Amino acid sequence: MKKTRKMLVIVATALLLTTLFAGCSKTTSEPKPSAPNDTNASTSNSSETTEEKPADVWQLGSSELEFTAYAHYGWLDLPAKMEDVPFWKYLKENKKVNIKTRAAQGNHAQLMTTMMADNDLPDLIYGNRFDPDILRLYEAGKLVPLDDYMEKYPNLKKWLSSKSADLLRFPDGKLYQFPNWYTSQPNGSSGYAVNKKIYKELGSPTLETMDQLYDYLVKVKQKYGNEVIPYEPDRAVDGQGVGLIYTGFKENAYYRSLNGTTLAVVDEANNKLASLFTDPAFHESQKFVSKLYREKLISQDMFTITDRGPVQEKLMSGRVAIFGSSDPMPYASAAHAALSKKDPDAGYFMIWPFHKAGLDKNKIYTGGYDQLGWNVNVITTAAKDPEKIYAFLDYITGPEGMLIQFFGPEGGNWKGLDESGQPIFTEQYNAEEVADIQASNNPVMMAGNTGYIDPAKMKFELSKPPEERNWLARYQESVTWKTHIDQTALASNLTPAPGTDLADISTNVLDLFLQTLSASSTAKSDEEVDKILEQAEKDAQALGYNQLLEWRTERWLENKKKLGQ
């Protein structure tokens, strides 16, 4: 259960690291020429900043920079040789950066405990900003404040809004975390991918409402039997495709309501966070899910799958009619490429989210975006040159660093910037090479700047006819970026401090939710769904759920105030 709980807590964060267009950088479908909080953007045609720097600012590449780095995840280790990744090889050869990595090999919690006990911390730690260990490091006085550096170096200050930065601050009011994939504009990749060939063979029916989804899945079952899975919800233990269905039963619903660090619904009428277990939309959506399960219209192993391997195999073989996930794009796009290469009529396409009949489809959001992104970098007191490490991160998050990660060094696929600060692509632009560059760099993108790189990517894609655009970019622009809601206020500072009574309540309620999600999704009748959820509400209240909701409401309202909402 501990493993399952951790997976839910980091849904839409950790997994998003493994994506390309769909996860590592997402933003609005309308390219913006400059940072939202910068009214004096440079119009230079050079990738180098023209701002005059203070005399004491250290320039990356002016001297050697060596430090140790560690990824605090059970599922991710930084490469033993960072130079095996193209961008990091470039940094070593051109910017004199040498990084020595540490690996947890799946035992990240144990390794962190050991490193703290031995006072043997790495210089830089990259991890989930919701991880209690980040807070423990702060409380132990092991983190370096970044405020002074942020004032000296231009990029993070320019691209991260001050309101968003305030949400990252710890109790002493200082900034210790350098965010990854932060944004000020809509982004996201949650949604539904439809099997193109099956859809055509069934007459290309209208797929908009939940009733139409059900009728379609029935037809799939009737025509293909057990050869095709009508609806694949990805890893239901994380919510995933089950959570997507929930968002279709209520206008302005948050997929994040099912996240382990939230587990609450927004009660707009009373301006508070309320119980998920009593939400009528959750009752209704779980009845729909259990109906699909009883009629074998949904994957029967959805609660036993804990990794993407089995799901990807189903997609690659074309055995899925509709795929619903918080992050379907990298997997559906890979399957689309493989299937369409063999058969032009095969592959997958994404559609607008399903909604309950009578609801406004433009108020249905399959996912949300967080202005602070997902991961963070912290510099520990073990670092001999913390300012230089900050300068390194600031370079990565700036235009030049981002462009090299996505398009390679200047002079190849791009050269200089236009009047909007976006790359000028050359006649030698090689789409296949660019895709390879992005795929190769993707595993280690530590300080991504969504607000800059997405318009840069879209600049090239939007210059082409829709049918010729990159699969990922096409559906981000037309579907997913338009169907994600700002969930920043719900995603920050709602995790109780470790070792407190509230932390215990949160853990126990999450365990209860995971059991309830599985039980209600596989219930034998609508009446049983109601019974399960009603009992879950009683059990949750006995565990102290209302106390947790009141505390989270206070934090949520504080977040909204800081964000000016």
C-alpha positions as MATLAB code, in Angstrom:
seq = 'MKKTRKMLVIVATALLLTTLFAGCSKTTSEPKPSAPNDTNASTSNSSETTEEKPADVWQLGSSELEFTAYAHYGWLDLPAKMEDVPFWKYLKENKKVNIKTRAAQGNHAQLMTTMMADNDLPDLIYGNRFDPDILRLYEAGKLVPLDDYMEKYPNLKKWLSSKSADLLRFPDGKLYQFPNWYTSQPNGSSGYAVNKKIYKELGSPTLETMDQLYDYLVKVKQKYGNEVIPYEPDRAVDGQGVGLIYTGFKENAYYRSLNGTTLAVVDEANNKLASLFTDPAFHESQKFVSKLYREKLISQDMFTITDRGPVQEKLMSGRVAIFGSSDPMPYASAAHAALSKKDPDAGYFMIWPFHKAGLDKNKIYTGGYDQLGWNVNVITTAAKDPEKIYAFLDYITGPEGMLIQFFGPEGGNWKGLDESGQPIFTEQYNAEEVADIQASNNPVMMAGNTGYIDPAKMKFELSKPPEERNWLARYQESVTWKTHIDQTALASNLTPAPGTDLADISTNVLDLFLQTLSASSTAKSDEEVDKILEQAEKDAQALGYNQLLEWRTERWLENKKKLGQ';
ca = [
       0.000    0.000    0.000;
       2.899    2.366    0.672;
       4.049    1.974   -2.905;
       0.546    2.634   -4.202;
       0.159    5.681   -1.989;
       3.376    7.250   -3.228;
       2.345    6.658   -6.808;
      -0.915    8.548   -6.287;
       0.734   11.429   -4.481;
       3.035   12.140   -7.402;
       0.505   11.575  -10.179;
       0.823   14.266  -12.780;
       4.231   15.169  -11.372;
       6.751   12.386  -11.468;
       5.296   10.647  -14.471;
       5.338   13.860  -16.434;
       9.090   13.837  -16.396;
       9.097   10.890  -18.741;
       7.184   12.670  -21.479;
       8.358   14.710  -24.409;
       5.938   17.291  -25.804;
       3.179   16.004  -23.561;
       4.847   16.265  -20.217;
       8.139   18.012  -19.954;
       6.928   21.261  -21.414;
       3.371   22.370  -21.712;
       1.766   25.740  -22.120;
      -0.926   27.701  -23.914;
      -1.931   27.133  -27.499;
      -1.393   30.824  -28.196;
       2.344   31.587  -28.382;
       3.373   34.535  -26.236;
       6.288   36.756  -27.215;
       7.597   37.426  -23.758;
       7.342   36.475  -20.124;
       4.048   37.552  -18.519;
       5.748   39.556  -15.794;
       8.342   41.157  -18.050;
       7.306   44.293  -19.871;
      10.702   44.996  -21.373;
      11.552   41.849  -23.277;
      14.685   41.992  -25.381;
      14.241   42.135  -29.142;
      17.804   41.148  -29.912;
      18.394   38.604  -32.658;
      21.040   36.956  -30.524;
      20.393   34.111  -28.099;
      22.571   35.838  -25.506;
      20.919   38.238  -23.074;
      21.740   41.888  -23.678;
      21.011   42.966  -20.110;
      23.947   44.493  -18.298;
      25.006   42.249  -15.441;
      26.487   43.339  -12.106;
      30.254   43.022  -11.958;
      30.116   40.217   -9.405;
      27.859   37.942  -11.472;
      29.566   34.687  -12.375;
      29.341   33.708  -16.037;
      28.751   30.021  -16.722;
      31.714   28.705  -18.677;
      34.156   31.340  -17.459;
      35.724   28.789  -15.108;
      35.308   25.171  -14.077;
      32.157   24.113  -12.215;
      32.037   20.692  -10.578;
      29.377   19.491   -8.161;
      27.467   16.405   -7.039;
      23.814   15.863   -7.968;
      21.169   13.373   -6.897;
      17.576   12.629   -8.002;
      15.426   11.901   -4.966;
      13.025    9.457   -6.589;
      12.538    5.726   -6.303;
      11.956    5.427  -10.043;
      14.651    7.774  -11.330;
      18.427    7.973  -11.068;
      20.548   10.550  -12.866;
      22.897    8.925  -15.410;
      26.199    7.659  -14.001;
      27.821    9.772  -16.722;
      25.804   12.903  -17.341;
      27.741   13.478  -20.546;
      25.938   10.452  -22.007;
      23.016   12.863  -22.455;
      23.641   15.273  -25.399;
      22.823   18.496  -23.577;
      24.991   17.615  -20.626;
      27.800   16.645  -22.953;
      27.478   20.093  -24.499;
      27.656   21.693  -21.065;
      30.791   19.758  -20.197;
      32.550   20.557  -23.455;
      31.416   24.164  -23.872;
      30.593   25.432  -20.381;
      33.153   23.510  -18.292;
      30.456   21.801  -16.209;
      31.296   18.454  -14.632;
      28.576   16.739  -12.616;
      29.135   13.715  -10.433;
      25.925   11.850   -9.686;
      24.671    9.677   -6.867;
      22.133    6.902   -7.359;
      19.509    5.617   -4.928;
      18.716    2.533   -7.030;
      15.148    2.519   -5.744;
      16.028    3.134   -2.093;
      15.728    6.914   -2.118;
      14.082    7.262    1.293;
      16.732    5.134    2.955;
      19.569    6.882    1.142;
      18.280   10.329    2.148;
      18.061    9.258    5.782;
      21.624    7.935    5.632;
      22.989   11.042    3.916;
      21.361   13.328    6.462;
      22.549   11.243    9.408;
      26.110   11.164    8.060;
      25.988   14.832    7.044;
      27.054   13.699    3.590;
      24.577   15.446    1.317;
      25.104   16.041   -2.410;
      25.440   19.636   -3.585;
      22.230   19.561   -5.637;
      19.080   17.516   -5.024;
      16.378   17.168   -7.661;
      13.024   15.832   -6.472;
       9.314   16.084   -5.911;
       8.449   19.376   -4.231;
       5.750   17.596   -2.237;
       8.230   15.113   -0.759;
       8.444   15.534    3.044;
      12.210   15.028    2.841;
      12.574   18.425    1.157;
      10.881   20.011    4.163;
      13.048   17.952    6.523;
      16.163   19.304    4.839;
      14.879   22.838    5.317;
      14.040   22.246    8.985;
      17.502   20.796    9.520;
      19.076   23.947    8.091;
      20.609   22.059    5.164;
      19.289   24.184    2.289;
      20.757   27.349    0.750;
      18.330   30.298    0.295;
      18.162   31.500   -3.308;
      16.665   34.985   -3.041;
      19.926   36.926   -3.441;
      20.951   34.822   -6.435;
      17.562   35.274   -8.054;
      18.080   39.037   -7.963;
      21.519   38.753   -9.610;
      20.741   36.293  -12.412;
      18.052   37.181  -14.975;
      16.128   34.156  -16.154;
      14.161   32.699  -13.246;
      13.257   36.174  -12.047;
      12.028   37.034  -15.533;
      10.009   33.912  -16.246;
       8.649   32.873  -12.836;
       5.968   35.251  -11.603;
       6.521   36.704   -8.137;
       3.132   35.393   -7.026;
       4.068   31.856   -8.021;
       7.451   32.220   -6.349;
       5.725   33.158   -3.089;
       4.017   29.758   -3.040;
       7.425   28.081   -3.092;
       8.680   29.908   -0.039;
       9.200   28.080    3.232;
       7.939   29.317    6.646;
      10.829   31.758    7.057;
       9.698   33.535    3.894;
      12.764   32.606    1.873;
      13.010   30.803   -1.457;
      14.940   27.532   -1.396;
      13.488   25.698   -4.411;
      14.265   26.217   -8.087;
      11.194   24.905   -9.980;
      11.074   22.656  -13.040;
       8.525   23.185  -15.836;
       6.901   26.196  -14.218;
       4.427   28.175  -16.311;
       2.006   31.076  -16.268;
      -0.145   29.770  -19.099;
      -2.469   26.779  -19.623;
      -0.818   23.444  -20.326;
      -1.418   19.762  -19.753;
      -1.745   16.452  -21.549;
      -4.622   14.593  -19.864;
      -7.320   13.287  -22.143;
      -8.689   10.569  -24.397;
      -7.002    8.924  -27.371;
      -9.199    7.051  -29.842;
      -8.149    4.139  -32.058;
      -8.458    5.538  -35.576;
      -9.061    2.275  -37.436;
     -11.661    0.916  -35.016;
     -13.427    4.277  -35.052;
     -13.726    4.213  -38.850;
     -14.840    0.593  -38.908;
     -17.647    1.471  -36.505;
     -18.872    4.288  -38.727;
     -17.112    7.273  -37.133;
     -19.961    8.065  -34.705;
     -20.221   11.261  -32.677;
     -18.248   10.946  -29.441;
     -19.061   13.784  -27.075;
     -21.268   12.720  -24.180;
     -20.886    9.975  -21.591;
     -23.911    8.231  -23.075;
     -22.242    8.231  -26.489;
     -19.075    6.898  -24.921;
     -21.012    4.041  -23.354;
     -22.843    3.194  -26.603;
     -19.541    3.228  -28.483;
     -17.849    0.900  -26.014;
     -20.773   -1.503  -26.288;
     -20.372   -1.568  -30.078;
     -16.655   -2.226  -29.709;
     -17.381   -5.164  -27.433;
     -20.011   -6.554  -29.793;
     -17.806   -6.348  -32.890;
     -14.387   -7.294  -31.544;
     -15.131   -9.373  -28.444;
     -12.095  -10.026  -26.280;
      -9.667   -9.040  -29.040;
     -10.019   -5.346  -28.159;
     -10.224   -3.529  -24.824;
     -13.057   -1.007  -25.214;
     -11.741    1.451  -22.602;
      -8.218    1.371  -21.186;
      -7.926    3.615  -18.087;
      -4.174    3.258  -17.638;
      -3.112    2.668  -14.017;
      -6.373    3.053  -12.105;
      -4.435    2.767   -8.834;
      -3.334    6.338   -9.581;
      -6.805    7.535  -10.582;
      -5.852    8.010  -14.251;
      -8.668    7.158  -16.691;
     -11.137    6.708  -13.825;
     -10.384   10.244  -12.695;
     -10.921   11.537  -16.226;
     -14.445   10.132  -16.200;
     -15.101   11.930  -12.898;
     -14.248   15.287  -14.460;
     -16.882   14.702  -17.144;
     -19.733   14.605  -14.633;
     -19.348   18.128  -13.257;
     -18.505   21.492  -14.744;
     -15.194   22.944  -13.502;
     -14.323   19.744  -11.670;
     -10.678   19.166  -10.765;
      -8.927   15.948  -11.675;
      -6.642   16.865   -8.796;
      -9.492   16.179   -6.362;
      -8.402   12.539   -6.578;
      -4.766   13.371   -5.845;
      -3.285   12.189   -2.557;
      -2.174   15.683   -1.550;
      -5.672   17.110   -2.102;
      -8.494   14.534   -1.749;
     -11.141   17.230   -1.696;
     -13.584   19.000   -3.979;
     -13.996   22.740   -4.300;
     -17.257   23.926   -2.746;
     -17.608   27.282   -4.495;
     -20.873   28.162   -2.734;
     -19.265   27.984    0.705;
     -15.708   28.865   -0.386;
     -14.175   25.766    1.155;
     -12.812   22.318    0.376;
     -15.327   19.537    0.954;
     -15.358   15.745    1.133;
     -14.792   13.852   -2.089;
     -16.813   10.923   -0.763;
     -20.026   12.971   -0.580;
     -19.629   14.671   -3.946;
     -22.680   13.745   -6.089;
     -20.525   13.866   -9.234;
     -18.113   11.338   -7.736;
     -21.000    9.017   -6.865;
     -22.365    9.338  -10.393;
     -19.024    8.838  -12.114;
     -18.192    5.774  -10.004;
     -21.526    4.246  -10.919;
     -20.610    4.775  -14.563;
     -17.180    3.203  -14.051;
     -18.580    0.202  -12.191;
     -21.137   -0.298  -14.973;
     -18.310   -0.399  -17.499;
     -16.481   -2.879  -15.301;
     -19.497   -5.162  -14.837;
     -20.108   -5.236  -18.585;
     -16.404   -5.761  -19.342;
     -16.216   -2.499  -21.269;
     -13.187   -1.377  -19.274;
      -9.872   -3.110  -18.624;
     -10.430   -5.799  -16.017;
      -6.856   -5.551  -14.691;
      -6.877   -1.784  -14.212;
      -6.181   -1.998  -10.470;
      -3.370   -4.514  -10.722;
      -1.236   -2.637  -13.273;
       1.452   -0.550  -11.576;
       3.617    0.407  -14.552;
       3.134    1.507  -18.132;
       4.591   -1.637  -19.738;
       1.363   -3.663  -20.108;
      -0.610   -0.589  -21.137;
       1.925    0.369  -23.782;
       1.879   -3.153  -25.190;
      -1.894   -2.970  -25.615;
      -1.650    0.383  -27.369;
       1.212   -0.640  -29.651;
      -0.733   -3.702  -30.790;
      -3.836   -1.616  -31.567;
      -5.932   -3.549  -29.048;
      -7.333   -0.457  -27.303;
     -10.407    1.370  -28.627;
     -10.209    4.382  -26.280;
      -7.328    5.241  -23.962;
      -7.943    7.616  -21.045;
      -5.050    8.835  -18.935;
      -3.568   11.830  -17.144;
      -0.652   11.526  -19.560;
      -1.663    9.623  -22.697;
       0.271   11.588  -25.306;
       3.754   10.058  -25.308;
       2.346    6.535  -25.317;
      -0.495    7.105  -27.764;
       1.808    9.046  -30.100;
       4.386    6.253  -30.088;
       1.662    3.721  -30.834;
       0.248    5.981  -33.543;
       3.631    6.255  -35.239;
       4.206    2.504  -35.173;
       0.709    1.522  -36.320;
       0.298    4.190  -39.027;
       3.682    3.267  -40.496;
       2.330   -0.174  -41.276;
      -1.205    0.937  -42.116;
      -2.112    4.585  -42.945;
      -5.643    3.985  -41.627;
      -4.364    2.850  -38.229;
      -3.167    4.861  -35.255;
      -4.722    7.111  -32.611;
      -6.186   10.599  -32.432;
      -7.278   12.693  -29.457;
     -10.754   14.104  -28.906;
     -12.449   16.739  -26.773;
     -13.279   15.417  -23.266;
     -16.470   13.464  -22.743;
     -19.149   15.185  -20.688;
     -22.464   14.329  -19.112;
     -25.334   15.377  -21.370;
     -26.571   18.832  -20.442;
     -23.250   20.131  -19.188;
     -21.205   22.766  -21.002;
     -18.412   20.870  -22.768;
     -16.216   23.969  -22.539;
     -16.294   23.750  -18.744;
     -15.041   20.166  -18.618;
     -11.355   19.824  -17.750;
      -9.655   16.448  -17.875;
      -6.637   17.820  -16.054;
      -5.022   20.864  -14.578;
      -1.824   22.806  -14.711;
       0.309   24.052  -11.860;
       2.124   27.348  -12.316;
       5.003   25.912  -10.299;
       5.389   22.824  -12.466;
       6.284   19.557  -10.783;
       9.827   19.016   -9.586;
      12.288   21.272   -7.793;
      16.022   21.639   -7.384;
      17.482   22.509   -3.999;
      21.097   23.451   -3.277;
      22.404   22.071   -0.005;
      24.823   23.595    2.459;
      27.345   20.979    1.316;
      27.928   23.007   -1.867;
      31.194   24.950   -1.958;
      29.932   27.262   -4.707;
      26.134   27.517   -4.331;
      25.976   30.704   -6.400;
      27.656   29.012   -9.340;
      25.202   26.112   -9.132;
      22.342   28.612   -9.161;
      23.873   30.354  -12.181;
      24.032   26.944  -13.868;
      20.312   26.334  -13.209;
      19.449   29.850  -14.345;
      21.267   29.261  -17.632;
      19.352   26.036  -18.212;
      16.004   27.731  -17.652;
      16.829   30.649  -19.976;
      16.290   30.814  -23.742;
      19.720   29.530  -24.787;
      19.674   26.598  -22.387;
      16.133   25.617  -23.328;
      16.740   25.908  -27.074;
      19.867   23.757  -26.986;
      17.970   21.061  -25.076;
      15.167   21.015  -27.635;
      16.830   21.913  -30.943;
      20.537   21.383  -30.429;
      23.356   23.985  -30.356;
      22.872   27.269  -32.151;
      23.868   27.248  -35.801;
      22.218   23.948  -36.699;
      18.432   23.844  -36.548;
      18.212   27.421  -35.254;
      20.270   30.581  -35.275;
      19.493   33.724  -33.304;
      16.180   35.025  -31.967;
      13.435   37.006  -33.662;
      11.814   40.189  -32.362;
       9.663   38.113  -30.001;
      12.630   36.370  -28.453;
      11.801   33.095  -30.183;
      14.271   31.029  -32.235;
      14.846   31.666  -35.909;
      14.820   28.244  -37.523;
      17.262   27.632  -40.342;
      16.739   26.067  -43.763;
      18.709   23.111  -42.435;
      16.009   22.399  -39.799;
      15.759   18.607  -39.543;
      12.561   17.423  -37.858;
      13.865   13.895  -37.397;
      17.045   15.161  -35.792;
      15.071   17.489  -33.513;
      12.866   14.622  -32.366;
      15.968   12.583  -31.592;
      17.559   15.493  -29.700;
      14.472   15.952  -27.551;
      14.086   12.248  -26.856;
      17.757   11.959  -25.890;
      17.701   14.976  -23.584;
      14.281   14.254  -22.116;
      15.355   12.006  -19.212;
      17.361   14.801  -17.586;
      15.562   18.133  -17.961;
      15.930   19.685  -14.524;
      14.960   23.349  -14.827;
      12.470   23.463  -17.659;
      10.800   26.743  -18.612;
       7.406   25.867  -20.092;
       6.392   29.458  -20.763;
       9.343   29.933  -23.098;
       9.872   26.622  -24.855;
       6.281   25.791  -25.786;
       5.756   28.912  -27.930;
       9.177   28.209  -29.434;
       8.092   24.702  -30.420;
       4.713   25.870  -31.632;
       6.224   28.592  -33.788;
       7.547   25.946  -36.159;
       4.607   23.547  -35.905;
       1.935   26.179  -36.474;
       3.635   27.237  -39.694;
       2.621   23.893  -41.198;
      -0.830   22.585  -42.221;
      -2.573   20.721  -39.344;
      -2.197   17.332  -41.028;
       1.574   17.798  -41.290;
       2.171   18.869  -37.710;
       3.851   16.731  -35.123;
       1.213   14.436  -33.554;
       1.900   15.697  -30.059;
       1.924   19.372  -30.976;
      -1.233   19.046  -33.055;
      -3.348   17.732  -30.200;
      -1.780   19.909  -27.541;
      -2.746   22.968  -29.563;
      -6.224   21.777  -30.498;
      -7.311   19.798  -27.427;
      -5.275   19.335  -24.278;
      -4.035   22.866  -23.642;
      -7.620   24.075  -23.994;
      -9.086   21.526  -21.582;
      -6.889   22.033  -18.519;
      -7.712   24.240  -15.552;
      -5.393   26.208  -13.281;
      -5.001   24.082  -10.159;
      -2.051   25.914   -8.595;
      -3.964   26.859   -5.453;
      -4.943   23.212   -4.937;
      -1.458   21.884   -5.602;
       0.675   23.882   -3.202;
       1.243   23.664    0.557;
      -1.607   21.245    1.230;
       0.669   18.500    2.553;
       0.934   18.434    6.375;
       4.385   18.511    7.933;
       5.785   15.011    8.542;
       5.380   13.641   12.045;
       2.253   15.671   12.830;
      -1.253   14.425   13.637;
      -2.494   15.931   10.375;
       0.152   13.992    8.452;
      -1.116   10.762   10.024;
      -4.705   11.688    9.173;
      -3.693   12.443    5.597;
      -1.942    9.088    5.247;
      -4.857    7.136    6.717;
      -7.479    8.938    4.632;
      -5.412    8.326    1.491;
      -5.206    4.616    2.264;
      -8.973    4.590    2.729;
      -9.510    6.422   -0.545;
      -7.393    3.980   -2.522;
      -9.363    1.055   -1.126;
     -12.628    2.881   -1.798;
     -11.703    3.809   -5.355;
     -11.039    0.180   -6.218;
     -14.099   -1.156   -4.399;
     -16.534    1.352   -5.895;
     -15.084    0.987   -9.406;
     -15.692   -2.758   -9.321;
     -19.013   -2.694   -7.423;
     -21.807   -5.018   -8.517;
     -24.545   -2.380   -8.616;
     -25.252    1.337   -8.341;
     -26.665    0.724   -4.882;
     -23.418   -0.878   -3.814;
     -21.447    2.140   -5.083;
     -23.519    4.459   -2.888;
     -23.128    2.113    0.076;
     -19.343    1.940   -0.342;
     -18.945    5.714   -0.626;
     -21.287    6.428    2.277;
     -19.343    4.052    4.496;
     -16.087    5.597    3.317;
     -17.339    9.016    4.407;
     -18.130    7.696    7.879;
     -14.756    5.989    8.151;
     -12.934    9.072    6.890;
     -14.627   11.316    9.428;
     -13.680    8.880   12.179;
     -10.064    9.223   11.019;
     -10.201   13.010   11.289;
     -10.947   13.852    7.637;
     -12.918   16.985    8.511;
      -9.971   18.329   10.510;
      -7.749   17.771    7.485;
     -10.271   19.438    5.168;
     -10.476   22.507    7.424;
      -6.686   22.795    7.494;
      -6.430   22.370    3.726;
      -9.181   24.939    3.213;
      -7.146   27.510    5.150;
      -4.064   26.768    3.075;
      -6.042   26.793   -0.179;
      -7.545   30.204    0.663;
      -4.065   31.512    1.507;
      -2.794   30.255   -1.849;
      -5.651   31.928   -3.687;
      -4.919   35.200   -1.908;
      -1.235   35.046   -2.848;
      -2.188   34.321   -6.450;
      -4.713   37.144   -6.510;
      -7.608   34.785   -7.243;
];
